[in-house]
Amino acid sequence: MKKISIFGLGYVGLANALLLSQKEQVKAYDIVDEKIDLLNKGISPLEDKEVHAFLGRKDLNVEFVKDFEEAVKFGEYLIIATPTDYNEEKNYFDTSTVENVIEQALAIRKDAVFIIKSTVPVGYTETLKKKYQTENIIFSPEFLREGKALYDNLYPSRIIVGECSKRGEEISTMFLENTVEKNAEVLLTHATEAEAIKLFSNTYLALRVAYFNELDTYAEARGLNAKQIIEGVGLDPRIGSHYNNPSFGYGGYCLPKDTKQLRANYDKVPNNIIGAIVDANTTRKDFIAEQILAKKPKVVGIYRLTMKANSDNFRYSSIQGIMKRLKAKGIEVIVYEPNLAEEEFYNSKVEKDLETFKQTSDVIVVNRMEEALFDVEEKIYTRDIFKRD
């Protein structure tokens, strides 16, 4: 049984804390005291079915703490899962939260060993090793879906650790032994290659979303049946019928920022596709806004800001880009989002009553159709063809 400390309790950090607490001893820290209070009461601050279930278990060895120094002194490994938002002006992830943890922890313990789970630019780990004059910084990427973060840790597609060493093997075994089936592929790589794997994986997913969205744009513009085309294309086993449901653009927290970071990492490297993936998302949102405007609505209702079912995170959701475009044309926009406490969102009224929302809206824009809207189907604008994420 190892002692593990975790810093940052968003989807990645909390999923790892609960995963590892099955067989390891875990202390989990976050700068938001209210989050720690909720977790200590067994209440999840995130919308995730498996997280809710795990917090109700009595056999897990996890303690949620507010004392940074306590967490630093505890762990054999210090897992960093703090947010790294993309800075549009610098064309670079804001990695300050990662460096803050490392600097403060090294001031307490010179021998601290860090595992970075936050998404970072390619080459970042090697830069940190030189900056802090330590080899005790390892990058191990996460491949999680919002709302299914713990599930994806329990049943991982692969486990990648950015260090080819006995220590790398030990870390990968630790994660593998806490999974349910214990048969995931394990790959040890160099740190920079592990960073590239993360960004290229997410950019490929964005590419697939952008591809089927562009197919859908063509079909809608030409009056064709997009569902039939997508079904026919997907029958080729090399392509497959997965991850092919049109949307308003790829969104969520990871794909927009990871694609932009990878494009930035291509500086002075020839490319066409990577930049086009980023641009395609903008083009798609432009097209969707035009289709809505063509209906000549006075009031457009935005049903949910989240991109998918069972998620409470709408950071970078593509629907926000649609809202901005509609408002720029003088259209009144109202929002129905149960997870919002505010009365306004981006200067748009937040309507808390669903029936009032339905009646007030001339057009209701929804990324993924839900049963609650079946009675106003004539008002709905969606590109949800297959009724799934």
N, C-alpha and C positions, 0 to 999 in steps of 0.2 A: 504494500500500500504506500503510495507516494503522497507527499504533501504538495498541493497545487494552490497557487494564488491567482485570482483572475481580476483584471482591472477593466471596468466598463461592462455594464449589464444591459446592453441592447440585445438584439436578436442573437448575435454571434456569441457574446460573452455569457449571457444567461443560458443559452443552449449548451455551451461547453461546460459551464458550472454544473448543470444538472446531469449531463452525460457522465462526466468524470466522477461525480459524487457517488456513483453506484459502487465503485471499487477503490476510489482514492479519497483522501481527506481534502476538502476544498474550503478555502476562505475566499469569498467573492466581495469585491469592493466597487462602489460607484460614488461619484462626487455628489449625486442627487440623494439627499437624505430621505426624501419622501419615498423614493423607489426602494431603498433598503427597508424602510418601515413596512411597506406593503409586502415585500418578500418575506419578511420575518413573521408576518401574519398569515403567510401561505397564499397571498393574493398576487396574481401575475400582473405586472404593469403592461404586458404585451398580449396581443390577441394570438394565441397559439394553443391549440387543443392539447398537445402533448405536454407543454409547459404547465398548463393548468393541472393536468393529471399528476405530473411529477411533484408539484408543490404540495399535493395532498398526501404524498407517501411519507412514512415514518422511518423507512430504512435507509434513506439517503444521508450521506455524511457531508453536509454542506452548511456553512455558516455565512450569513450575509452581514458584513461589517462596515462601519463608518470610519474606522481608524486606518488610514493609509499605511502608517508605519507598522501596525500589527500585521497587515496583509503582506507587506514586503518581507518582514522577518520570518514569516511562516513558511513560504513555499520553496520547495526544491526547484520548481519551475514557476516563473511569473508570466502568465499569459496576458498579453495586451490585446484588448478588443475594443479600443476606443474609436470614435468616429473619425473618418478621414474624408471630409467633404472636398469637393473639387473647387478650386479657386479659378474662376473664369479669367481673371486678369493675369494671373501668373501661369495659366495652363499647367497646373500642377496640383496634386492632392495637398490639402492642408494637413500635414503630418505632425503639427505641433503637439497634439495630444499624446501621440506615441512618444515623442522625444521628452515631453514633460514627465511622463511616467518613468522613463529610463533614467533621466537625470536625477530625479528625486530619489529613486530607488537606489542608484549607485552611491548617492550621498549617505545612504543608510547601510548598504551592503555592497562592498566592492565585488563580492563573488556572485552576485545575483545572475541567474541565467534566464534570459527572456525568450519567450515564444511569441512572435508577432502574428496575430490572426487578423488584424486590420488590413484592409487592402491598401497597398502602397505602390509607388512607381517602380518600374524596372530598374534595378541597380541600387535601390534604396538601402537594403540591408548591408551591403558591402560598404556603402558610405557611412552608415552608422558605426560599423565595427572600427573603421579608421578614426571617426570623430571621437568615439569614447574609448578607443584603445583597448578593446575587448573582443574576444572571439565568442563571447557568451550571448550572442543575438542570433536567433534562428527564425526564419520565416516559414510558416505552415499555412497555406491558403485554405479558405473556407468556401464551400459550394452549397449555399443554403438558399431556400426560398422563404420570403417573408410569410409568416403564418404557419410555416412547416419547418421552422429552423431546427427544433429538437428532433423531429422525425428524420430529417435529412442527416442529422448527426448519428442517430441510432441506426439508420440504414444508409450509410454513405455510398456514393458512387465510386469514390476512391479516397485514399488518404495519402497526402503528399507532404513530405517534410523536406525543407530546403537545406539539408546537411547530409552529406554522404559519410557517415561515421557510425560508430557504435552508439553514440548519443542519439543520432538520428534514428537508428533502429529502436532504441529504447523508447523514444517519444512516439514513434509510429505504433509500436506495440501497445503502449499505454492507451492511445486512442482506439486502436482496433479491439482490444480486450473489453472495452466498455460499449461496443456496438452489440446489436442483438444477434446477428448471424455470424459475426467474426470471420467473414470471408471476403471482405472488400479488398480490391487491388491496392497494394501499397507501393509507392514509388518514392525513392530517395533521390533528390537532385541537388545541384548547386543552388545557392540562395537566389541568384538572379534568374535562373531558369524557372524556379518555383514561382517567382513574381510574374514572369511572363506567362506561365501556364494560367494563372488566375485571370489576367487581363485578356488573353487571347480566348479563353473559354467564354467569358461573359460577352466579348465582342462577337463571337460566333453566334451566340444566342440572340444578340441584338440583330445580327445579320439575318437570321432566320425570320425573326419578327418583321423586320423591314421588308424582306422579300415577299412574304405573303401579304403584307399590307400594300405593297406596290402592285401586286397581282390584283388585289381587291380594288384598288384605285382604278386600275385599267378596266376591270369588269364594270364597276359602277359608272365610270365615264362613258363607256360604250354600250351600256344597257344589257350587259351579259350576266349570266348566273354564276356568281363567284363560287358558290358552294360546289356546283358541278365541276368547275375547273379545278378547284383545290382537291376535291376527291379524286379526280382523274390523275392529277399530278402525284398525289400521295400514294397511289397504287404501285408506283415504282418502289420496290423495296429499298433501293439506294437512297430514296428520299423519305418515304414513310409518312404516315398520317398522324404525326405528333407535332405539338408546338406550331400549329398552323392556323389557329383561329384569329381572324383579323381583329385589329384593335385600333385605337386612336393614335398609336405609336408606342414604342417601348418606353416604359417608365419605371417606377419604383426607385429605390435608393441606389441600387448598384449599376444597372446597365447604362444609364446616361453618363454617370461620372467615369465609369471604367472605360467606355469607348472613347471618351474625350481624352483621358489620360494616355491610352494606348496611341491615339493619334499624335499627341504631344511627344510621346517617346519615339515616334517615327521621324523626328526632326533630322533632316539630312539623309534620310533613308528613303529610297524610291517607293512610292505606294500609290494606289488608286482606290482600292476597295475600302480601306479603313476609314479614310476621310469621307467616302461616299456613304458609309453606314451612318455616320453622324449627320450628314446633310439630309439623308433620306427621311430621318425622323422629323426634321423641320418641314420638309415638303409635304409629308403626310398630314401634319397638323394644319398646314395651310389649306390643303384640299378638303379636309373634314369641315373646317370652319366655313369654307365656300359652299359646301353642300347644305349646311345648316342655314346659312344666310339666304340661300336660294328659296327656302320655304317662307321667307319674308315674315319671320316671327317678330312680335314686339317684346315678348318676354320668353327667355330661354331658361328652362330649369335644368340644373346639373344634378343628376341623381348619383350621389356618392362621389367623393374625391379619390377614393382608393381605386387601384387598378384591377384588383381581383377580389374574389370572395374570401372571407375569413382572414382579412388583413385590416389592420388599423393604421397603416402607415401610408400617408399620401405625399411624402416628400418626393418631389420631382415627377409626380404623376403627370402623364401627358394631358389629362383633362384640364389641367391648369393652363396649359398652352392654348387650348381651345377657348377657354374662358377669356383670356387676354385678347385674343384675336376678335372675339365677338364684341367685347366691350369697346375695343378700339373703333368698331364700326357703329357705336352708339346703341347697341342692343342692351336692354336691361337683362341682367343675369341674376338668378336666385339659386341658392344651393340647398339641397337636402343632404345633410351629413350628420347622423346621430352621434358621431364621435367628437363633434366640435362643440365646445362650450360657448364659444364666442357668438355674438349676435351678427357679426359681419366677417366675411372672408374675402380678402383682396377687394374691398369696397363693394362687395356684393352681399345682399341680405341672406342670412342663414335662416331658412324656414324650418322650424322644428316639427310642425304638424304635416304629416305626409299627405293627408287629404287636401289641405289648403295648398300645398305645393303642387299637387296634380291639377287642381282647378285653376291656379294662377298661371301656370306655364302654358304657352302656346305650343312649344316643342320641348320635349323632355329628352335630354342627351344622357345616354347610359352606355358605359363601356361594356358591361356584362349584364345581360338581362336577368331580372329577378321576378319571381311570382307576384310580388307586391305591385307590379306595374302592368299585369295582364289586363286589368280593366280599363287602361288608357292606352292600349296598344296603338291606336290611331295617331297618338301624339309622339310616339317614340321615334327617336333617331339613334340607331345603333349599328355597328358592323359585326355584332356577335352572331356568327353564323352557326356555330356548333354547340352553343350554350355550355361552354366550358372555358376555363382560363387558358 
